[in-house]
Every structure is written in structure tokens, then in C-alpha cells.
Amino acid sequence: MIKASFEIIQPANGQSFLYRKFDRSAFEAPYHFHPEYELTYIIQGTGKRYVGSHMSDFTAGDLVLLGPNLPHCWKLEKEEDSQTNASAIVIQFDGAFLGDDFFDKNEMQLIKKLFQKSGCGICFKSVTQVVVDKNLEALSKEKNNFRMLMGLLEILQKLAISNDYVLLDQNKSVAERTPAEQERINPVYAYLVENFRNPVSLDVAAGIANMTTNAFCKYFKKITRKTFMETIIEYRLNYAIQQLVQTDKPISDISYESGFGDVSHFYKMFKQKMHISPLNYRKKFMLSLEDEAVIGVA
């Protein structure tokens, strides 16, 4: 069973932060967390991104800043295809890597605010992606440690002044937890991330948290503001919605692949959340694409 693993990060060559370029190995990492900030840029690859309790698609150009101890992982869409091209740039640094009070300086206030928001996970959009992509490429070629440090600060400043972003875990269900709560609940989320498309056991989840099932259910609701089953259903529905708009698979196949053992139950849960049936949701999405195409031609 895969649990949320704690990653130890050690910069090399006397640097105060870690800059690495990964191939497919970056996407094989389990749902994990660490006390350092992390900036991840996807060069190649498509799949699902998990940040805290949030799940979404990612494609090439995906640019995300994560705060300390925010669990995360990127999973390739076709893990069985070993030939799929995938690569990423990852920068990791401690909040005090330039001194305990460096980011308290007046000149650093925008970056400090950026760090505060990163506890939810920040996904930057197209315009910012393009701008920062050039900086990241330049950083990869830089051999001088001082210029690398200046390059990182420049990237952080550009992110700090950007309004072109979305917060991922917007209800702050992870960011507001105490370290003790994170230590107990993060492994449970890891279990869900790795298993929500299969039968999920309440007993197993409670065992991971080292609690009785009754105590776990109350604790989970208190910490996440959702029941354990509501969280499972949310993961499954989010996955199903993405499959509806990205594939032409039959509704029944999507239902089973998303973790719903019964198609009628899937329809019921889907309509409760989206107020429309899965089939009509797909039709509505396809019509919207056709309308956009007509507008583009006009």
C-alpha cells in the first residue's frame, strides 16, 4: 500500500536551492510531501495532477507552485506506455534558504504574499507560463551559482506579480491543518489518490490513521469538512467528468473505470452534483466546442 511519503531534499554543489530536470521518473513518484516550496513545470506529458484534495488534468506547460508540506503528485495518463515522452523541471527550496527574515524585507513583500497563497497550490495560466518558461530555460543553462540565485528570484517575482492563476485546493483543507493533523490525514489522502478507482475500504483508511472506524469518520469530517464517502465520490466524479469530455468511451465504461460499481448509482451521484445527466453533459460540452469553432471561423 502506498502512503504519502516524506521526501528529504538536499541541494548539491553548495547551492541554496535544488534545480532538477526529470524524465518519466518524476511522474512515478508517489503522493508525497516535504517542508520545502516546490515549483514544477511540465515540459512534456499529460495526465492527472493531485494537490492536497484537488485533482485536475495537466498538459505540457503546466506551471504550479506548492507550499510546504502540501501533498502532491503528477500521474501520466498512460502509465502502461513506457514510450510516452514526459519530462519536467522541478525547483525546490526552503522558506529560509536566504535567511530567516529575508522575505520580510519590504522589497520582498509580493513574493512573501505569493508564498502565503502557495499553501493551497497555485496553478499559473498561459501568459505566465510562456514568460516563466523562458526564465526556466535560461536557468537550466546557467553555471554560475550567483546568477542562478538571481534567476530564481526573478522567476518568483514574475509569479508574484501575476494575476493569471487559480488556487487549487481553494477550501484550504490541507493548508490550514496543523502538522500533527497533516501527519495523520496525508497518508489517508495518499490511499485515496492511489485507489479511488478501485474498491476503497473504510477499515483500511481508519487503520492508516490508527483510529477506530467511528473515531476516524468523525475526525475526517472535522478535518476536511466532508465525509469520507463524499470525498471518494468527489474524486470519482471529477475523474468521470474528465473522461466524458476527453474521450468517446461509453458512459457505462466511464462509470466502472471511475470506481462506480453500479451505473445507476453513477447517474444518481452525477446528477446530484452537476444537475444534468452524464450523457447530456457530454452533448452540452460538444455543442460548446462547435459554437467556439464557428466563432473562430467567423
Secondary structure, DSSP 8 states (H G I E B T S, - for coil): ----EE------TT-SSEEEEESGGGGG--SEE-SSEEEEEEEE--EEEEETTEEEEE-TT-EEEE-TT--EEEEETTTT-TT---EEEEEEE-TTTT-TTGGGSGGGHHHHHHHHHGGG-EEE-HHHHHHHHHHHHHHHH---HHHHHHHHHHHHHHHHT---EEESSTT-TTTTS-HHHHHHHHHHHHHHHHHTTS---HHHHHHHTTS-HHHHHHHHHHHHSS-HHHHHHHHHHHHHHHHHHH----HHHHHHHTT-S-HHHHHHHHHHHHSS-HHHHHHHHHHHHHHHHHHHH-
